[in-house]
Amino acid sequence: MTMRAGILVLVGLLSWQNVFAQDAGKPPNVLFIAVDDLRTELGCYGRPYVDSPHLDRLASQSTLFTRHYVQVATCGASRYALLTGRSPLRSGALGNDAAYRGSTAFVPNELPAAQTMPELFRRNGYQTILIGKISHTPDGRVFAYNGSGDGRDELPGAWSEKLTPFGPWKRGWGTFFAYSGGRSREDGGGHKDLMEFAVEDDNDLPDGLMAEAAIRRLRALSTEGQPFFMGLGFFKPHLPFVAPRQDWEAIQAREIPGPEHPEKTDSPHWHKSGEFYKYASAMKKTWPLSPADTRTARQAYLACVRYVDRQIGRVLSALDEAGLSQNTIVVVWGDHGWHLGDTAIWGKHTPFERANHSTLMISAPGVSRAGQKCSAVVETLDLYPTLVDLCRLSFRETVHPLDGVSLRPLLDGSAESVKPVAISYWGKNISVRDATHRLVVPRGSRAKDAGLELYDHSVSPDPVTNIAAEHPEIVARLMRHIPSVDEK
């Protein structure tokens, strides 16, 4: 080694020592970005027809997980698992209202241990800031779709600040189901169009307003000195497909492939996409969609992805400009996937791959390896223990044990895997996913003749051919991971 090379190595080591010394004295911040219905339909996941430059750039600075699976393919239950770190097997949380109704609801008073992840961070001295949809409700307050309710905290004691802007829309769900000009699916006006691309400015729609609120708060946080956990939950690309005109015009110019398997699958878990067709019927589109309407609907979803990608880019630029990037962990998480006409399904709510596979990228300065694509099987359950680990939290008391594992060994490259399978729940079924296959099993039954479905996802992500009968050895291998009731 030459003297000059040796000096450069020494300088590099000293620089890293300074970074770690700074980190040791100052807890890292967390910017947790949740995106509703965001499947892995992004450029960084190998979809060149998708316009997602800002998420692609973040992925190049992060560890991108290519086999991340949620616990339940519906918003509220998936987020409940995220925020509690608990498997639905133990919590019983399978519905959207799990956080505030029934036996799974959080109690309103503070307990000796934390009930949720943001509460744990708050009790470790973090400012915990909510903007948008992190739990099931769009602003952290409990109201029904029609606006009725008492507005109590969905996550008691979790947030120091709740800053979701409403603009011209009514609180909460009116904002979530927004069209332009203050109109909403929930305002009583009968607005149910599947898509609308009318506004010119990003801030003419709720996701733009939320990005603006996050930018303002990040600028202030840069001077306050206290560590923060910001939960920023964007609404799009959730139905209805609404975004600025520029996003629709841009995506129309791209060649968008159709579904790989557009035909209805032969499975009892196939459904008629009721949520989607409530909107589609308003545009006189009937089941099944024509090839032209299928292309239009897929374009509309991707136009919304383009819009939310730009909002995330605005926020990440503000994080850089505020001088916060070097000490802020950034997570982008899709709360579940979405069938985009694949096997004639439009939506989530299945035990299949498309519904349970979603976006996950983590940028942890000084830990994660930039540009790494990690193919290890991971679950949403793993995010809670990962953030506790990365932030070195001292108070770690939780009401219930965490069921996931830290992903730090995958972020720093010290391990190639942390678990053999991911387990997801839908209705009365459990599905088990390893690196190549998904097994769908009726809950409470291990019998081989109980309607088992086995799909080889190294061939296709769609449930096209059930190979359970032909491969009993794979069924047996995956069956060993099905948890029994006595494991609660």
HELIX and SHEET records of a PDB file:
HELIX    1   1 MET A    3  GLY A   25  1                                  23    
HELIX    2   2 GLY A   43  TYR A   45  5                                   3    
HELIX    3   3 PRO A   53  SER A   60  1                                   8    
HELIX    4   4 CYS A   75  THR A   84  1                                  10    
HELIX    5   5 PRO A   88  SER A   91  1                                   4    
HELIX    6   6 GLY A  102  THR A  104  5                                   3    
HELIX    7   7 MET A  117  ARG A  122  1                                   6    
HELIX    8   8 TRP A  173  PHE A  176  1                                   4    
HELIX    9   9 SER A  180  GLY A  182  5                                   3    
HELIX   10  10 ASP A  202  ASP A  204  5                                   3    
HELIX   11  11 PRO A  206  LEU A  221  1                                  16    
HELIX   12  12 ARG A  245  GLN A  252  1                                   8    
HELIX   13  13 GLY A  274  ALA A  280  1                                   7    
HELIX   14  14 SER A  281  MET A  283  5                                   3    
HELIX   15  15 PRO A  291  GLU A  321  1                                  31    
HELIX   16  16 SER A  325  ASN A  327  5                                   3    
HELIX   17  17 ASP A  342  ALA A  344  5                                   3    
HELIX   18  18 GLU A  353  ASN A  356  1                                   4    
HELIX   19  19 THR A  380  ASP A  382  5                                   3    
HELIX   20  20 LEU A  383  LEU A  390  1                                   8    
HELIX   21  21 ARG A  408  LEU A  411  1                                   4    
HELIX   22  22 PRO A  472  MET A  479  1                                   8    
HELIX   23  23 VAL A  485  GLU A  487  5                                   3    
SHEET    1   A 8 GLU A 161  LYS A 162  0                                        
SHEET    2   A 8 GLN A 127  GLY A 132  1                                        
SHEET    3   A 8 PHE A 228  PHE A 234  1                                        
SHEET    4   A 8 ASN A  29  VAL A  35  1                                        
SHEET    5   A 8 THR A 328  GLY A 334  1                                        
SHEET    6   A 8 LEU A 360  SER A 363 -1                                        
SHEET    7   A 8 THR A  63  TYR A  69 -1                                        
SHEET    8   A 8 GLN A 372  GLU A 379  1                                        
SHEET    1   B 2 MET A 195  GLU A 196  0                                        
SHEET    2   B 2 PHE A 241  VAL A 242  1                                        
SHEET    1   C 2 HIS A 339  LEU A 340  0                                        
SHEET    2   C 2 TRP A 346  GLY A 347 -1                                        
SHEET    1   D 4 ALA A 422  TRP A 426  0                                        
SHEET    2   D 4 ASN A 429  ARG A 433 -1                                        
SHEET    3   D 4 HIS A 437  PRO A 442 -1                                        
SHEET    4   D 4 GLU A 453  ASP A 456 -1                                        
END                                                                             
